[in-house]
């Protein structure tokens, strides 16, 4: 779905990289505005325990960015 985001924003996009490229770039290298939050994820109410580690968040975001940039191949 995110890989097709350019089609959604086609009429708003000007020159340069598409929206999907920017989203993938930011997912590949997440940089929160306040990096203290990365050390306090365990304090967020109702946040599933698997998201308490910043390294896990970065890994999952990176994998999502990779999937956005890898074309899907239809299998018979």
Secondary structure, DSSP 8 states (H G I E B T S, - for coil): -GGGHHHHTTTT--SSS-HHHHHHHHHHT---SSGGGGG-GGGSTT--GGGS-HHHHHHHHHHHHHHHHS------
